[in-house]
Amino acid sequence: MIKKFNELIDVDVPITKKPTFKLNKATREFEEVKGKEIDTLTWVDCLTCLYENGAEKVIFENVPNEKGELLYKDENDAISIKVYVEIDGDRREIVYPVIDGNKDVKLENLKQSDIYNAKQRAFVKCVAVNWGLGLKLWKKEDLDKTEKDEEKSLAEQFRTLVNTAVKKCGSIPEMLKHLNGVSEKKIKELIEEAKTIDGITKTLIKVLEDDKKSK
């Protein structure tokens, strides 16, 4: 019999390093970020760990849509797949985006290997979410993202927040409707003010650090 969730979450799983990518605004191409790899669990190691921890029969497979196709597409043209995982008769499902690293894959550039890789990743995440095995990897990833966000300057955080809101609302005018008369010009002014605050903050931190060194 497979172990319980609170036991599987504490299992030390084999770690595989995976590269991350960042969009180069000049070339509009994604480039690998050196020294910023993330910890992952491969589907083979996940499957092996399940059997090592009591599973007797593990199955995972794609769930086709109503047309019998493997791909699902949302209103933003983002593509995903649905996968089911069944462990000893307990079946769970997960919807997972079709991505290449941390980059979205456009439908016209889609390869069969993209679907196959997404299926494997979906299996691992479905196991983590529903049975606990490997879940700490996602917890660590979330903590790393939080730390990175905290490292961002005030201006960067504000700009990211504005851009995310615009994307969700669909346009700048739609986003501004939620801000009680705040104009696009005022948003830009606030970003510049945030840059000023960032500069003052850095200067004050340096003054305090120099003061500590002199003592």
N, C-alpha and C positions, 0 to 999 in steps of 0.2 A: 504493500500500500504506500502511495506517495506521501511524503511528509506534509505537515500542515503549513499554511502560509507563513506563520510567525517563525517556523523553523527554516523554511526555504529561503526566507529573506536574509538570513544570517549565513547562508552557505557561501564560502569563498569560491567565486567563479573564476575561470581563466580569463585574463585580460588581453585584449588585442588593441593595439594603438591604431587610431583612424585619423587621417588628416582632415583639417578644416579649411574652408575656402572663404575668400573675401572678394567682393566685387571691386574691380579697379575702375573707378569712375571715368578715367581718361580713355581706356581701351574698351570699356563696357564688357570686359571679360572677367571670369572668376579665376583668381589665382590662389594657389595653396599658401596658407599662412605657416611659415616655418616656426617650429617650437610651440605650436598651439594644437597639438594632437589631443584627441579625447579617448577615453577608455570605452571599449565596446566588448560585447559578448557575441561571438559568432554563433550561427545557428547550429553548427556541428557540436560546439562545446556546450551549448544550451541543451541540445538533445541528449548528449552524453551525461550531463549533470542530472537531468531528469531521471534517467534510468538508474544512475548511481544512487539516487535518493528516493527510490521506491516505486517509480512509475513502471507499469507493466506493459502498457500499450499507448504510444503517442502517435497521433495523426495530425497533419496540418495541410490545408489545401485552400485554393482560391474559391470564393463564392461569387459566381457570375451574377450580373444584374438581370433585370427582367427580360432583356433582349438576348441573354445568353453570352454577353460580352464580359471580359474580365475587368475592363476599365469603367470607372465611375467619374463623371465630370460635374463640378458644381457651377453656380452662376458666374463665378469668376474665371471659368475655364481651367481651374486647377484639377489635375487628374489624380485619382487614387484607386486603390484596390480594396477589396474586402476579403479577409482571410479568416477561416475558422481553425481553432485548435481544439482537439479532443484528447484528453488524458484520462485513461481508464473509464471512459464513458461519460466524462464531464466535458461538455462542449461549450466553448466560448467563441465570440467573434470580435474582430477589430477592423476598423477602417484605417488605412495607412496611406500616406501620400507617396506618390512615385517621384523619388528624388535621386539625385546623383551627388553623393556626399551631403552637403547642406544646400544644394542648389536645386531649384525646381526644374523639372524636365518638361519642355514644351511638347505638345502632342506631335507636331511635325518632326521633332527630333527623336522621338521615342524609339527605343530598340527593344527587342525581346528580352535582352539581358537586364534592362531596367525593371521590367515587370518581375522577372525572376528574383532579382536582388531585393526588390520591395517586398516580395512574398517572404523571403527569409528574414528580413528585418521585422516584418509584421509578426511573424511567429515568435521571435525573441521578445518583442514588446508585449504581445498578448500574454505570454507566459509570465512576464514580470508583473504586469498589472493584475492578473487574475490568480496567479499561484505564488508570487513573491520572489521567485528565483531571478536574481540579477537586478532587482528593483533599486538597490542602492546605487547602481551606476547612474540611473536617471536622477536620483536625489543629489549625487555629487555634481552632475552636470548642471542642475538647477542652481546649486550653491555657487558654482563657478560663474554662471551667468549673472547671478546677483552681485557677486564681488566685482565683476567687470562693469556692471551698471553703476556701482558705487564709485568706481574709479573714474567714471566719465565726469567731465566738467559740467557745471550747471547749464551752460549754453548747449552742450551736446545733449544732455538729458531733455531739456525743454524742446529742442529741435526734433529729437526723435519722437517725443510725445506728440508734437504737432503733426509730424509726417504720418504717424500711425493713425491719428484721428482723421486726417484728411483721407487716407486710404480706406478707412472703415466707412466714412460718410460718403465717399465717392467723388467729392470735389471740395475745394476751399470754401466756396459760398455755403455749401451745406454744413460744413464743419463750423463756420462762423455763426450760423443760426443758433448754435448751442451756447454761445458766449455772450449773450445779452448786449449786442451792439459793439463788441470789440471788432475793430477793423483789421484787414490784412496788414495795413501799414503799422498798426499798433503792435501786432505780433512780431513784425520785423524789428521794431524799436525795442521790444522786450528782449529779443535775442541779443541785440547789441548791448543792452544794459547788463544782461547775464554775462556776456564776455568781459565787461568792465569789472563786474563782481569777481569773476574768475581770476582776473589779473591781480586785483587787490588781495584776494585770498592767498594766491601763490606768494606774493610779496610778504604778507604778514607771516605766513608759515615759515618762509626763509629767515625772516627776522628772528622769529622765536627759536628756530633751529640753531642759528648763529649765536644767539644768546646762551643756549644750553651748552654749546661747545666752549664758550668763553669762560664758563664757570668751572 
